Amino acid sequence: MDQNSLPESQRSPNPIKQRWYAFWAALQFLTILPPFVRRPFTAAEMGMSLAFYPVVGLLMGLSLVAFHWAALRLFPSTVSAALTLAVWVVLSGALHLDGFLDTCDGLLGGWTPEKRLEIMRDEHHGAYALAGGVLLLLTKYSLLATGGLPALALLLAPAYGRWGITIAVLAFPYQRLQGVGRAIKDAATWREGVFATLWVLIATSFTFSLAAWIALVVVLVVVWGGAQLVLRLIPGLTGDVYGAFNELSELAVLATFVAWKTA
């Protein structure tokens, strides 16, 4: 029977078309850009979208580099750093920052796995979230304000951070039984991880920078070590934890480049 004569729900998926929608799923999920695909994404498309997380990160990095370059021509480095950090948070809709705050509250504020998960589900933020958020943003700001921060650091940090999310999703158990994170976890395969890693390796190769390769290894250590710590406190990772890994990975990339520059 001709595929075109079947209802859309019964047609065999077109692999190229699925990948195309998966890219848009990643872009719409990870940024505040308006939706270009005005229908719910399928579970398969959400799973495939992991392959494009670093690509979305690179696009964000390019935007941040361009904005920071322009801001430096109008304002002192300290003001430019603050404005760039603000744009960085806004571009992602504060999605990962919110996850970092919830993770701080849950992991530090609860005494049992059940209580930690309950706190992480609470939409209100407490003292640990406030302290963690201030320290995170203050450290990022300080690194961005460092004189002569390489543009590569700003370009690669969002890409490496989202690559770290991909590795965390695929390599470690997920705690929630429902939700977007559960759907992505169940539909994703290591093929998405291979594609995501290839994007990152290609981008890093074109930098011709040893610091970039070191930063990539540091991100892997942050994600792997962070996951081991989290799994001691709760039985699986959550979407909030993914967000926390992204924030800490971005911070680690900036810190690696600054340390390399001043060494």
N, C-alpha and C positions, 0 to 999 in steps of 0.2 A: 504493500500500500504506500502511496506517495506521502512523504512526510508532511507536505504542505496541506494535505487534506485532513490531517489529524488536528484535534484541539492543541493549542500551544502547550498545555500541561502534559500532553502525551508524546510530544515530539522528542526525539533524541537531542540532547544538548549539543550545540555547536561549540567545540573546544575553544576556538579563537574568540567567539562571541562571549563565552563564559569568562575568559581571561580579561577581556575588555571591561566587562561589568565588574569583575573582581577588582580591577584597578580603581574604578570609580567608587566602589564600596570602601576601599581603603582611604581614598581621598576624602570622601564624605564623612567617614567615621572619625578620622584623625584630625580634621581641620574644621574651621567654621565656614568654609566655602558653601555657597548655596547648593542645594541638591540638583544635579544634572540628570539623574535617573529618578524619575518620579513614580517609583513603585518599590515595594519592599524587596530587598535582596534575598535571594534564596540562601539556604544554609550552605550549599556548595560554593556559592559565590563568596560568602563571608569567610569560609575556610580558605579558599584560594587567595583571598585578599591579603593574607599574611605575606605572600611572596612579594607584594608591592609596598610593604611598610617602609623599607629603606628608601624606595623611590620617592615616596611622599616626604620622607625626612629630608632627602636631598633637595626637593623643591622648596621645602620650608627653609633649608639652609641657604639656598640661593637668594631667597627673599630677604632673609636676615642680613646676609652679606651686603646686598644692595642697599638696604635701609641703613645699616650701620655706616657704610661708606658715605652716604649722603648726609647722615646726621653729624658725622665728624667734621664736615665742611661748614656746618652751621653752629655747632655747639662744642664746648669743651668735652674731653673724653669721658669725664664722669657723668655729664648729662646725657651724652650719646649712649653710654652703657645702660643708664636707667631706661631710656626710651626704647632701646633695642630689647631689653629684657621684657618690657611691657608688651611690645609687639610679639615677642616670642610666646608669652603666655596667652595673648589674645588669639594668635593664629591657631592654637590647638584647642581653643575654647576652655582653657584651664582644665582639660580632661585629665591629664596625667598629674597635674598639681593637686587636684582634688583627691585623686587616688593616693598620692603620697601623704596628704593630710590624714585621710581616713586610716591609712596603714600605721602612721605614727600613733594615732589614738588607740587603735585596736591592739597592736602588738605590745605597746608600752603600758596601756591602761587596764588590760585584763589579766586575770590570774589563772584562768582556765581557757582551753581552746574554745569552748562554747561562748564564754563571756567575750573573748577577743573578737570572735566573728559577729557577735551581737553588736558590739561597739562599732565595728567597721560598717555594719549595715545602717547605723544611725546617721541621718543626714546632718546632724549637728556636730560641730567641731569643738574639741576641748582644749585643755592646756597643752597637751603633748603635740597636738596638731598645730597650735599657734606657735609654740617654740620651734618645732621642726620646720614649719613653713618659713618663719622669719630667718632661721639659720640657713636654710637652703637658698632662698632668694638673695640673702645678703652675701653668701659665698659666691653665687653665680655673678652677682653684680660686681663684686670685687675682682673676679677673674676677667670679666668683660672690660672693666675699667683699667686693667693693666696696660700700660703703654706698649704699643706695638704687638698686641695680640694678633697672631696670624689669622688671616681670613679663613684659612683651612679649618681652624678650630670651630668657627661658627658654621661653616659649611657642613662639616662632618658630624658634629655633635647630634643634631636631630636624626640623622640617618643611622648612626651607630646606636642611638637610644632605641629607635624603633626596630632595629635588627635584634637588639637585646630582648625586646618583647617577643619577637618571633621565636627565638630560642627558648625562652621561658615557657611559652605556650606549648611548644612541641615536646620539650624535654622533661617537664615536671607535671605531677597530677594537679587537676583542677578541683576545687572544693565544692563550688555551688552545683546544684542539680539542675538549675534553670538559668536563663538569662542569655545575654549576647555572648559573654565569654564562654559559656557552656556550648553554645551552638558553634562558635568558631573552633573551639577545642575538638569537638566531636567530628567536625567536617574536615579539619586540616590534616595534611599528611606531611611526611618529611620531604616530599617533593617541593612543597612551598618553602621549607627551610633551606633547601639547596638553592632554589632560585633567589631567595632573599640574600643568602650568603654570597652568591655570585655577583649580585648587584654591588654589594659592599666591597668585595674583593676587586672588582673592576674599577670602582670609584677610587679606592685606596691606591691601586696601582698607578693610576693617572696622576696622583699627587706627587709621586717621586719623593715622598717624605717618610723618613724613618719614624718620626714622631707619630705619624698617622697609623703606622703599623703597631707601634707600641700602644697607642690609645685603643686600638681594636682589641688587643689582647687584654688590656685593663678592663674594658667593658665586659668581656667574657668572664673575667674573674669576678667582677662585681655581680653579674647576674647569677653565676653559678654559686658563688659564696653566699649571696643574699638568699637564694632559694634554699640552700641548706639550713640557714638560720631560721627562715620563715617556717620551714617544714618541721622544725623542732617545737614550734609554738602553736601551729594550726595544722590540720591534716592535709591541706592542699592550698595551692595558690588561688588568688581571686583577681578580678579585674582591677581592684584597688592596688594590689601588689604589683601587677604589671605596670600600672602607672608610676608606682614608686621606683621600680627598676629603671624605667625610662628617665625619670628625673635624676636619679643617682648616676646613671650612665652618662647623660649629658654633662653633668657636673664633673665626672671623672675625665671626660674628653677635654674639657676646658682646662682642668687642672694639669693634665698630662702635657698639653701644649705649653702652658705657662712654665711648668717645671723644666721642660726641655729647653725652653728659650733662655731661662735664667741659670741653667746648670753650667 
